[in-house]
């Protein structure tokens, strides 16, 4: 969660656990991938929500944009981006 003697903040949602979208949104704002102006959040000049909770809800409803932002955050920290499609989203194989 955090190295010794450091602080870490994150949302814990009942029935969900640690909010991945909220954590990713905070990191994206810190890296200036997502712009924050007052209470508005924007990505690529498109407003995604007024207030953090609305921005989180928007990203949860827009998985493609959320994955794009997550990949940019991961690359900024020197990590490999996630796969373009999750295994459940791949086309089913046809066996004849």
LUMFIRO-771592 format. One record per residue: residue in one letter; x, y, z of N, C-alpha, C, O in turn; residue number from 1. Coordinates in nm, 3 decimals. Layout:
% residues N
+---+---------+---------+---------+---------+---------+---------+---------+---------+---------+---------+---------+---------+-----+
| r |    n.px |    n.py |    n.pz |   ca.px |   ca.py |   ca.pz |    c.px |    c.py |    c.pz |    o.px |    o.py |    o.pz |   k |
+---+---------+---------+---------+---------+---------+---------+---------+---------+---------+---------+---------+---------+-----+
| A |       X |       Y |       Z |       X |       Y |       Z |       X |       Y |       Z |       X |       Y |       Z | NUM |
...
+---+---------+---------+---------+---------+---------+---------+---------+---------+---------+---------+---------+---------+-----+
***
This chain:
% residues 96
+---+---------+---------+---------+---------+---------+---------+---------+---------+---------+---------+---------+---------+-----+
| r |    n.px |    n.py |    n.pz |   ca.px |   ca.py |   ca.pz |    c.px |    c.py |    c.pz |    o.px |    o.py |    o.pz |   k |
+---+---------+---------+---------+---------+---------+---------+---------+---------+---------+---------+---------+---------+-----+
| X |   0.083 |  -0.118 |   0.000 |   0.000 |   0.000 |   0.000 |   0.088 |   0.124 |   0.000 |   0.067 |   0.213 |  -0.083 |   1 |
| X |   0.183 |   0.133 |   0.090 |   0.276 |   0.246 |   0.093 |   0.405 |   0.200 |   0.160 |   0.402 |   0.113 |   0.247 |   2 |
| X |   0.518 |   0.258 |   0.121 |   0.643 |   0.223 |   0.189 |   0.638 |   0.267 |   0.335 |   0.554 |   0.348 |   0.372 |   3 |
| X |   0.727 |   0.213 |   0.418 |   0.728 |   0.253 |   0.559 |   0.743 |   0.405 |   0.576 |   0.818 |   0.470 |   0.503 |   4 |
| X |   0.670 |   0.459 |   0.672 |   0.673 |   0.600 |   0.707 |   0.621 |   0.692 |   0.596 |   0.651 |   0.811 |   0.595 |   5 |
| X |   0.546 |   0.638 |   0.503 |   0.481 |   0.716 |   0.397 |   0.331 |   0.704 |   0.416 |   0.282 |   0.614 |   0.484 |   6 |
| X |   0.259 |   0.795 |   0.354 |   0.115 |   0.795 |   0.364 |   0.053 |   0.752 |   0.232 |   0.107 |   0.783 |   0.126 |   7 |
| X |  -0.058 |   0.682 |   0.238 |  -0.132 |   0.643 |   0.119 |  -0.280 |   0.668 |   0.146 |  -0.331 |   0.637 |   0.254 |   8 |
| X |  -0.348 |   0.723 |   0.046 |  -0.493 |   0.745 |   0.057 |  -0.561 |   0.674 |  -0.058 |  -0.515 |   0.680 |  -0.172 |   9 |
| X |  -0.671 |   0.608 |  -0.028 |  -0.750 |   0.542 |  -0.130 |  -0.891 |   0.520 |  -0.077 |  -0.914 |   0.523 |   0.044 |  10 |
| X |  -0.984 |   0.499 |  -0.169 |  -1.124 |   0.476 |  -0.133 |  -1.147 |   0.327 |  -0.113 |  -1.102 |   0.245 |  -0.192 |  11 |
| X |  -1.216 |   0.294 |  -0.006 |  -1.262 |   0.158 |   0.015 |  -1.414 |   0.162 |   0.008 |  -1.480 |   0.226 |   0.091 |  12 |
| X |  -1.469 |   0.094 |  -0.091 |  -1.613 |   0.094 |  -0.116 |  -1.671 |  -0.037 |  -0.062 |  -1.622 |  -0.145 |  -0.095 |  13 |
| X |  -1.775 |  -0.026 |   0.020 |  -1.840 |  -0.145 |   0.075 |  -1.890 |  -0.233 |  -0.038 |  -1.958 |  -0.185 |  -0.129 |  14 |
| X |  -1.859 |  -0.359 |  -0.035 |  -1.903 |  -0.454 |  -0.136 |  -1.816 |  -0.455 |  -0.260 |  -1.835 |  -0.539 |  -0.348 |  15 |
| X |  -1.720 |  -0.362 |  -0.271 |  -1.634 |  -0.354 |  -0.389 |  -1.487 |  -0.367 |  -0.351 |  -1.409 |  -0.430 |  -0.422 |  16 |
| X |  -1.450 |  -0.308 |  -0.240 |  -1.310 |  -0.307 |  -0.199 |  -1.246 |  -0.174 |  -0.237 |  -1.313 |  -0.071 |  -0.239 |  17 |
| X |  -1.117 |  -0.177 |  -0.266 |  -1.046 |  -0.055 |  -0.304 |  -1.094 |  -0.013 |  -0.442 |  -1.099 |  -0.094 |  -0.534 |  18 |
| X |  -1.128 |   0.115 |  -0.456 |  -1.180 |   0.168 |  -0.581 |  -1.066 |   0.186 |  -0.681 |  -0.987 |   0.279 |  -0.670 |  19 |
| X |  -1.059 |   0.096 |  -0.778 |  -0.955 |   0.102 |  -0.881 |  -0.972 |   0.228 |  -0.966 |  -0.873 |   0.294 |  -0.998 |  20 |
| X |  -1.095 |   0.260 |  -1.003 |  -1.120 |   0.378 |  -1.087 |  -1.081 |   0.505 |  -1.012 |  -1.020 |   0.594 |  -1.071 |  21 |
| X |  -1.116 |   0.515 |  -0.885 |  -1.081 |   0.633 |  -0.807 |  -0.931 |   0.648 |  -0.792 |  -0.878 |   0.759 |  -0.802 |  22 |
| X |  -0.862 |   0.538 |  -0.768 |  -0.717 |   0.540 |  -0.754 |  -0.652 |   0.583 |  -0.885 |  -0.562 |   0.666 |  -0.887 |  23 |
| X |  -0.700 |   0.525 |  -0.996 |  -0.646 |   0.558 |  -1.128 |  -0.673 |   0.705 |  -1.163 |  -0.587 |   0.770 |  -1.222 |  24 |
| X |  -0.790 |   0.756 |  -1.127 |  -0.823 |   0.896 |  -1.152 |  -0.729 |   0.988 |  -1.076 |  -0.680 |   1.087 |  -1.132 |  25 |
| X |  -0.703 |   0.958 |  -0.950 |  -0.611 |   1.040 |  -0.871 |  -0.470 |   1.040 |  -0.930 |  -0.407 |   1.145 |  -0.938 |  26 |
| X |  -0.422 |   0.923 |  -0.971 |  -0.289 |   0.915 |  -1.032 |  -0.284 |   0.992 |  -1.164 |  -0.186 |   1.060 |  -1.193 |  27 |
| X |  -0.391 |   0.981 |  -1.245 |  -0.396 |   1.051 |  -1.373 |  -0.396 |   1.203 |  -1.353 |  -0.335 |   1.275 |  -1.432 |  28 |
| X |  -0.462 |   1.252 |  -1.250 |  -0.461 |   1.395 |  -1.220 |  -0.321 |   1.438 |  -1.177 |  -0.272 |   1.541 |  -1.222 |  29 |
| X |  -0.257 |   1.359 |  -1.091 |  -0.121 |   1.392 |  -1.046 |  -0.022 |   1.395 |  -1.161 |   0.072 |   1.474 |  -1.160 |  30 |
| X |  -0.042 |   1.309 |  -1.262 |   0.047 |   1.303 |  -1.378 |   0.004 |   1.398 |  -1.489 |   0.068 |   1.405 |  -1.594 |  31 |
| X |  -0.105 |   1.473 |  -1.467 |  -0.162 |   1.567 |  -1.564 |  -0.209 |   1.499 |  -1.691 |  -0.209 |   1.560 |  -1.798 |  32 |
| X |  -0.250 |   1.374 |  -1.680 |  -0.314 |   1.302 |  -1.791 |  -0.460 |   1.344 |  -1.796 |  -0.516 |   1.366 |  -1.904 |  33 |
| X |  -0.520 |   1.356 |  -1.680 |  -0.655 |   1.411 |  -1.665 |  -0.640 |   1.549 |  -1.605 |  -0.570 |   1.568 |  -1.506 |  34 |
| X |  -0.706 |   1.647 |  -1.667 |  -0.698 |   1.785 |  -1.620 |  -0.806 |   1.810 |  -1.515 |  -0.919 |   1.763 |  -1.529 |  35 |
| X |  -0.770 |   1.883 |  -1.412 |  -0.866 |   1.921 |  -1.309 |  -0.867 |   2.073 |  -1.302 |  -0.765 |   2.136 |  -1.275 |  36 |
| X |  -0.984 |   2.130 |  -1.325 |  -1.001 |   2.274 |  -1.321 |  -1.118 |   2.303 |  -1.228 |  -1.233 |   2.281 |  -1.263 |  37 |
| X |  -1.087 |   2.353 |  -1.109 |  -1.192 |   2.371 |  -1.009 |  -1.243 |   2.234 |  -0.968 |  -1.166 |   2.150 |  -0.923 |  38 |
| X |  -1.372 |   2.213 |  -0.984 |  -1.427 |   2.081 |  -0.952 |  -1.448 |   1.996 |  -1.077 |  -1.494 |   1.882 |  -1.067 |  39 |
| X |  -1.414 |   2.049 |  -1.195 |  -1.433 |   1.976 |  -1.321 |  -1.311 |   1.891 |  -1.355 |  -1.197 |   1.934 |  -1.335 |  40 |
| X |  -1.336 |   1.772 |  -1.406 |  -1.232 |   1.683 |  -1.456 |  -1.250 |   1.672 |  -1.607 |  -1.362 |   1.664 |  -1.656 |  41 |
| X |  -1.138 |   1.673 |  -1.681 |  -1.144 |   1.664 |  -1.827 |  -1.032 |   1.574 |  -1.877 |  -0.923 |   1.570 |  -1.820 |  42 |
| X |  -1.062 |   1.503 |  -1.985 |  -0.962 |   1.419 |  -2.051 |  -0.967 |   1.450 |  -2.199 |  -1.073 |   1.441 |  -2.261 |  43 |
| X |  -0.854 |   1.487 |  -2.257 |  -0.846 |   1.529 |  -2.398 |  -0.948 |   1.639 |  -2.427 |  -1.018 |   1.634 |  -2.528 |  44 |
| X |  -0.957 |   1.736 |  -2.340 |  -1.047 |   1.851 |  -2.351 |  -1.195 |   1.814 |  -2.343 |  -1.280 |   1.900 |  -2.367 |  45 |
| X |  -1.228 |   1.690 |  -2.312 |  -1.367 |   1.648 |  -2.294 |  -1.396 |   1.639 |  -2.145 |  -1.328 |   1.567 |  -2.072 |  46 |
| X |  -1.496 |   1.712 |  -2.102 |  -1.532 |   1.709 |  -1.960 |  -1.590 |   1.573 |  -1.926 |  -1.680 |   1.523 |  -1.993 |  47 |
| X |  -1.536 |   1.514 |  -1.820 |  -1.583 |   1.381 |  -1.781 |  -1.662 |   1.383 |  -1.651 |  -1.717 |   1.281 |  -1.611 |  48 |
| X |  -1.668 |   1.498 |  -1.586 |  -1.750 |   1.505 |  -1.466 |  -1.720 |   1.624 |  -1.379 |  -1.606 |   1.670 |  -1.372 |  49 |
| X |  -1.823 |   1.672 |  -1.312 |  -1.805 |   1.778 |  -1.213 |  -1.800 |   1.710 |  -1.077 |  -1.900 |   1.656 |  -1.030 |  50 |
| X |  -1.684 |   1.712 |  -1.017 |  -1.663 |   1.643 |  -0.891 |  -1.603 |   1.506 |  -0.915 |  -1.623 |   1.444 |  -1.019 |  51 |
| X |  -1.529 |   1.461 |  -0.817 |  -1.456 |   1.334 |  -0.828 |  -1.550 |   1.215 |  -0.845 |  -1.524 |   1.127 |  -0.926 |  52 |
| X |  -1.659 |   1.212 |  -0.769 |  -1.751 |   1.098 |  -0.776 |  -1.817 |   1.088 |  -0.914 |  -1.833 |   0.978 |  -0.967 |  53 |
| X |  -1.855 |   1.202 |  -0.973 |  -1.914 |   1.200 |  -1.107 |  -1.813 |   1.158 |  -1.212 |  -1.847 |   1.085 |  -1.305 |  54 |
| X |  -1.687 |   1.201 |  -1.198 |  -1.582 |   1.159 |  -1.291 |  -1.557 |   1.009 |  -1.278 |  -1.539 |   0.940 |  -1.379 |  55 |
| X |  -1.557 |   0.957 |  -1.155 |  -1.540 |   0.812 |  -1.134 |  -1.655 |   0.735 |  -1.199 |  -1.633 |   0.633 |  -1.264 |  56 |
| X |  -1.776 |   0.784 |  -1.180 |  -1.894 |   0.717 |  -1.237 |  -1.887 |   0.717 |  -1.390 |  -1.918 |   0.617 |  -1.454 |  57 |
| X |  -1.846 |   0.832 |  -1.449 |  -1.833 |   0.842 |  -1.594 |  -1.731 |   0.740 |  -1.646 |  -1.758 |   0.670 |  -1.743 |  58 |
| X |  -1.615 |   0.733 |  -1.581 |  -1.512 |   0.640 |  -1.625 |  -1.555 |   0.495 |  -1.608 |  -1.519 |   0.410 |  -1.689 |  59 |
| X |  -1.630 |   0.466 |  -1.504 |  -1.681 |   0.330 |  -1.484 |  -1.779 |   0.293 |  -1.596 |  -1.788 |   0.176 |  -1.634 |  60 |
| X |  -1.852 |   0.392 |  -1.648 |  -1.947 |   0.368 |  -1.757 |  -1.881 |   0.369 |  -1.894 |  -1.943 |   0.327 |  -1.992 |  61 |
| X |  -1.757 |   0.417 |  -1.903 |  -1.684 |   0.427 |  -2.029 |  -1.556 |   0.343 |  -2.019 |  -1.447 |   0.400 |  -2.003 |  62 |
| X |  -1.565 |   0.211 |  -2.028 |  -1.447 |   0.127 |  -2.006 |  -1.333 |   0.150 |  -2.105 |  -1.217 |   0.131 |  -2.070 |  63 |
| X |  -1.365 |   0.191 |  -2.229 |  -1.259 |   0.215 |  -2.327 |  -1.173 |   0.333 |  -2.285 |  -1.051 |   0.326 |  -2.288 |  64 |
| X |  -1.238 |   0.443 |  -2.245 |  -1.165 |   0.562 |  -2.202 |  -1.089 |   0.532 |  -2.073 |  -0.975 |   0.576 |  -2.057 |  65 |
| X |  -1.150 |   0.460 |  -1.984 |  -1.086 |   0.424 |  -1.858 |  -0.960 |   0.342 |  -1.883 |  -0.857 |   0.365 |  -1.820 |  66 |
| X |  -0.967 |   0.246 |  -1.976 |  -0.851 |   0.163 |  -2.009 |  -0.741 |   0.247 |  -2.074 |  -0.623 |   0.225 |  -2.049 |  67 |
| X |  -0.780 |   0.342 |  -2.158 |  -0.683 |   0.431 |  -2.223 |  -0.608 |   0.514 |  -2.120 |  -0.485 |   0.527 |  -2.126 |  68 |
| X |  -0.681 |   0.570 |  -2.025 |  -0.619 |   0.650 |  -1.919 |  -0.530 |   0.561 |  -1.832 |  -0.419 |   0.599 |  -1.797 |  69 |
| X |  -0.580 |   0.442 |  -1.798 |  -0.501 |   0.350 |  -1.716 |  -0.370 |   0.314 |  -1.785 |  -0.265 |   0.309 |  -1.719 |  70 |
| X |  -0.374 |   0.289 |  -1.916 |  -0.251 |   0.255 |  -1.988 |  -0.152 |   0.371 |  -1.987 |  -0.032 |   0.349 |  -1.976 |  71 |
| X |  -0.201 |   0.494 |  -2.000 |  -0.112 |   0.610 |  -1.995 |  -0.049 |   0.624 |  -1.856 |   0.069 |   0.657 |  -1.845 |  72 |
| X |  -0.127 |   0.599 |  -1.753 |  -0.074 |   0.605 |  -1.616 |   0.032 |   0.496 |  -1.597 |   0.139 |   0.523 |  -1.543 |  73 |
| X |   0.002 |   0.375 |  -1.642 |   0.097 |   0.264 |  -1.628 |   0.227 |   0.294 |  -1.702 |   0.335 |   0.269 |  -1.648 |  74 |
| X |   0.218 |   0.347 |  -1.824 |   0.338 |   0.379 |  -1.901 |   0.418 |   0.491 |  -1.834 |   0.541 |   0.489 |  -1.838 |  75 |
| X |   0.350 |   0.588 |  -1.773 |   0.419 |   0.697 |  -1.704 |   0.500 |   0.645 |  -1.586 |   0.602 |   0.705 |  -1.551 |  76 |
| X |   0.457 |   0.536 |  -1.525 |   0.529 |   0.476 |  -1.413 |   0.622 |   0.362 |  -1.457 |   0.675 |   0.290 |  -1.374 |  77 |
| X |   0.641 |   0.347 |  -1.589 |   0.733 |   0.246 |  -1.641 |   0.679 |   0.105 |  -1.639 |   0.757 |   0.009 |  -1.641 |  78 |
| X |   0.548 |   0.091 |  -1.635 |   0.486 |  -0.042 |  -1.634 |   0.433 |  -0.073 |  -1.773 |   0.411 |   0.017 |  -1.854 |  79 |
| X |   0.412 |  -0.201 |  -1.800 |   0.355 |  -0.241 |  -1.928 |   0.207 |  -0.206 |  -1.929 |   0.138 |  -0.221 |  -1.827 |  80 |
| X |   0.156 |  -0.158 |  -2.044 |   0.011 |  -0.133 |  -2.052 |  -0.066 |  -0.264 |  -2.044 |  -0.013 |  -0.371 |  -2.075 |  81 |
| X |  -0.191 |  -0.254 |  -2.004 |  -0.275 |  -0.372 |  -1.998 |  -0.311 |  -0.415 |  -2.139 |  -0.296 |  -0.338 |  -2.234 |  82 |
| X |  -0.357 |  -0.538 |  -2.154 |  -0.397 |  -0.588 |  -2.285 |  -0.514 |  -0.507 |  -2.337 |  -0.595 |  -0.457 |  -2.260 |  83 |
| X |  -0.522 |  -0.495 |  -2.469 |  -0.631 |  -0.418 |  -2.530 |  -0.768 |  -0.476 |  -2.496 |  -0.861 |  -0.402 |  -2.467 |  84 |
| X |  -0.779 |  -0.607 |  -2.498 |  -0.907 |  -0.672 |  -2.469 |  -0.887 |  -0.774 |  -2.359 |  -0.786 |  -0.845 |  -2.355 |  85 |
| X |  -0.983 |  -0.779 |  -2.271 |  -0.980 |  -0.881 |  -2.166 |  -1.015 |  -1.015 |  -2.229 |  -1.083 |  -1.018 |  -2.331 |  86 |
| X |  -0.972 |  -1.126 |  -2.171 |  -1.002 |  -1.258 |  -2.229 |  -1.150 |  -1.282 |  -2.252 |  -1.187 |  -1.349 |  -2.348 |  87 |
| X |  -1.236 |  -1.230 |  -2.166 |  -1.381 |  -1.250 |  -2.182 |  -1.435 |  -1.174 |  -2.302 |  -1.542 |  -1.208 |  -2.352 |  88 |
| X |  -1.364 |  -1.071 |  -2.349 |  -1.412 |  -0.990 |  -2.460 |  -1.365 |  -1.042 |  -2.595 |  -1.412 |  -0.992 |  -2.698 |  89 |
| X |  -1.276 |  -1.139 |  -2.599 |  -1.227 |  -1.190 |  -2.726 |  -1.335 |  -1.273 |  -2.793 |  -1.425 |  -1.326 |  -2.727 |  90 |
| X |  -1.325 |  -1.283 |  -2.923 |  -1.425 |  -1.358 |  -2.999 |  -1.414 |  -1.506 |  -2.966 |  -1.304 |  -1.559 |  -2.954 |  91 |
| X |  -1.528 |  -1.573 |  -2.950 |  -1.524 |  -1.716 |  -2.919 |  -1.471 |  -1.795 |  -3.038 |  -1.497 |  -1.761 |  -3.153 |  92 |
| X |  -1.397 |  -1.901 |  -3.010 |  -1.343 |  -1.984 |  -3.118 |  -1.452 |  -2.079 |  -3.165 |  -1.538 |  -2.122 |  -3.088 |  93 |
| X |  -1.444 |  -2.111 |  -3.293 |  -1.542 |  -2.205 |  -3.349 |  -1.470 |  -2.336 |  -3.376 |  -1.373 |  -2.340 |  -3.450 |  94 |
| X |  -1.517 |  -2.440 |  -3.316 |  -1.461 |  -2.574 |  -3.337 |  -1.556 |  -2.653 |  -3.424 |  -1.672 |  -2.672 |  -3.389 |  95 |
| X |  -1.505 |  -2.700 |  -3.538 |  -1.589 |  -2.777 |  -3.630 |  -1.569 |  -2.924 |  -3.612 |  -1.631 |  -3.004 |  -3.681 |  96 |
+---+---------+---------+---------+---------+---------+---------+---------+---------+---------+---------+---------+---------+-----+
***
